[in-house]
Amino acid sequence: FYEPKHPYTWGLLSAMPDLDTDDNKLYTIPGSPPNLLMPVKGDAFAPRNMYALKIDYRLEPPMFKVSDTHYAATWLLHEKAPKIDMPEELKLKIDRMLKEADLYGREEAFAKG
């Protein structure tokens, strides 16, 4: 949740309601989920990914290792891909989530004594 690498995951996290802002708008991911009855060529998330590359529509991306416990299937992690940063609004939302998780952890530790 705190270090998403796939743009579709960025969209999913951006679509979560955020009670800590004054913004009433809820982000929506464009398009529709793929029809799983039809074979998908390339990355199934490409039509709903504003950062999709041409290769996404031709080839399914491999799993790229991000850390010992984190892999992501996005061509944007290929060494020759353009470098795309996570949207700033999502970075702020994740920062708020981290602060809330830290605060919750402290309150829980305090309650346990």
HELIX and SHEET records of a PDB file:
HELIX    1   1 PRO A    7  SER A   14  1                                   8    
HELIX    2   2 ALA A   46  ARG A   48  5                                   3    
HELIX    3   3 LYS A   54  TYR A   57  5                                   4    
HELIX    4   4 TRP A   75  LEU A   77  5                                   3    
HELIX    5   5 GLU A   88  LYS A  112  1                                  25    
SHEET    1   A 2 PHE A  64  SER A  67  0                                        
SHEET    2   A 2 HIS A  70  ALA A  72 -1                                        
END                                                                             
